[in-house]
Amino acid sequence: MTFARWGTSPCAARLPTPCTSQESIMPDHARHLDAHYDAPVELGEQSLTMRLRAAFRDAGRDPDHLALDEIAGIDQLHLGGRSASRSLAALGHLAPGARVLDVGCGTGGASRLMAAEFGCEVTGVDITAAFVEVAEWLSRATGLDDRTRFLCADAAQMPLPDGAFDGIWCQHVLMNMPDIAAVLAEWHRLLVPGGTLLLHEVVAGDSPEPLVLPVPWARSVETSHLRSRQSLEALLSQGGFAPVAVQDISESALAWRRKHSRREGEGEARGPALPGPALIFGDVFAEMGRNLRDNLAADRVRILEGVWRRA
Ligand SMILES: C[S@@+](CC[C@H](N)C(=O)[O-])C[C@H]1O[C@@H](n2cnc3c(N)ncnc32)[C@H](O)[C@@H]1O
């Protein structure tokens, strides 16, 4: 498996030479994330792409021709699903033709949503190779590979040219990063002056109780790096980003999570369905969802949505 490489979608062909390295020199950070997001493979199962393709076939779908509605269960790895992404895009006034970098894009759902609904040209970057492979396949299968491209790299060091983006989008990623100073420096370098930063993030709440694990971003403390809203805002200010509109959306996120935990509990009774997050995370996903619900309800975590401007 490669650690850092260019995607293989058509627009990736316009990018510089692929950068590859061996798994043996993968940093600890990347290794911990792989162990979390690609756990079933570590347990000897098929690759994520193969599992998902088989699941679409089992659900009576052609995995090479899919609708955005059919993949929403596996390409929105954040609270609030597509509504949360639409809300953030509206808050940031994303305009047609805007060049947007989706940092920690996962399987690429927000990249496709920005391309399909807001007319943006999106580059998604993720450190988890299995997610980049799925993102490329899903963009091809939904006919959006001309407006989205994907790259497997660490957000702290992205092989992309200065000032290449009008917007940077980051959704449920910073809590996976032990140190974000280098990432913020990259965002500053890659954004045009006056460019927009759009964040939808999990931050620490006021409760002194420890986080109940596992949650969707971490099975253990190695991959959970929550910081408070105040600390995140201070880091952003030091990094050269001025707030435009920032809001705590924990209440609506909790209502959404409660509804989904109820549905996940009823999953068996409702019969065969389209692929969902359990295919990515394994059977533990229902427990992760309940723990996230309880962590939100007890103010151990909060959800922040906001827009900042590069000074
Ligand atoms: C909870 S998922 C969210 C994925 C996507 N943003 C979404 O909302 O559907 C967090 C993602 O951040 C990625 N990630 C974490 N640290 C990263 C880093 N240093 N560089 C690039 N991606 C990273 C993980 O691989 C994972 O795909």
The ligand as a MOL file (V3000), in Angstrom:
LIG
                    3D

  0  0  0     0  0            999 V3000
M  V30 BEGIN CTAB
M  V30 COUNTS 27 29 0 0 0
M  V30 BEGIN ATOM
M  V30 1 C -14.3400 11.5720 10.4310 0
M  V30 2 S -13.5410 11.4760 8.8810 0 CHG=1
M  V30 3 C -14.3740 12.7940 8.0020 0
M  V30 4 C -14.2950 12.6240 6.5120 0
M  V30 5 C -15.0130 13.7140 5.7070 0
M  V30 6 N -14.5060 15.0250 5.9970 0
M  V30 7 C -16.4840 13.6610 5.9340 0
M  V30 8 O -16.9890 14.5100 6.6820 0
M  V30 9 O -17.1540 12.7880 5.3580 0 CHG=-1
M  V30 10 C -11.9410 12.2070 9.2070 0
M  V30 11 C -11.0130 12.1250 8.0080 0
M  V30 12 O -9.8470 12.9110 8.2310 0
M  V30 13 C -8.7490 12.2470 7.6320 0
M  V30 14 N -7.5070 12.7820 8.2070 0
M  V30 15 C -7.1490 12.7930 9.5120 0
M  V30 16 N -5.9180 13.3340 9.6730 0
M  V30 17 C -5.4930 13.6840 8.4250 0
M  V30 18 C -4.3090 14.2790 7.9260 0
M  V30 19 N -3.2960 14.6090 8.7500 0
M  V30 20 N -4.2140 14.5230 6.6260 0
M  V30 21 C -5.2310 14.1720 5.7780 0
M  V30 22 N -6.3690 13.5820 6.1900 0
M  V30 23 C -6.5170 13.3430 7.5020 0
M  V30 24 C -9.0280 10.7880 7.9700 0
M  V30 25 O -8.2890 9.9120 7.1720 0
M  V30 26 C -10.5130 10.7110 7.7200 0
M  V30 27 O -10.8160 10.4020 6.3890 0
M  V30 END ATOM
M  V30 BEGIN BOND
M  V30 1 1 1 2
M  V30 2 1 2 3
M  V30 3 1 2 10
M  V30 4 1 3 4
M  V30 5 1 4 5
M  V30 6 1 5 6
M  V30 7 1 5 7
M  V30 8 2 7 8
M  V30 9 1 7 9
M  V30 10 1 10 11
M  V30 11 1 11 12
M  V30 12 1 11 26
M  V30 13 1 12 13
M  V30 14 1 13 14
M  V30 15 1 13 24
M  V30 16 1 14 15
M  V30 17 1 14 23
M  V30 18 2 15 16
M  V30 19 1 16 17
M  V30 20 1 17 18
M  V30 21 2 17 23
M  V30 22 1 18 19
M  V30 23 2 18 20
M  V30 24 1 20 21
M  V30 25 2 21 22
M  V30 26 1 22 23
M  V30 27 1 24 25
M  V30 28 1 24 26
M  V30 29 1 26 27
M  V30 END BOND
M  V30 END CTAB
M  END
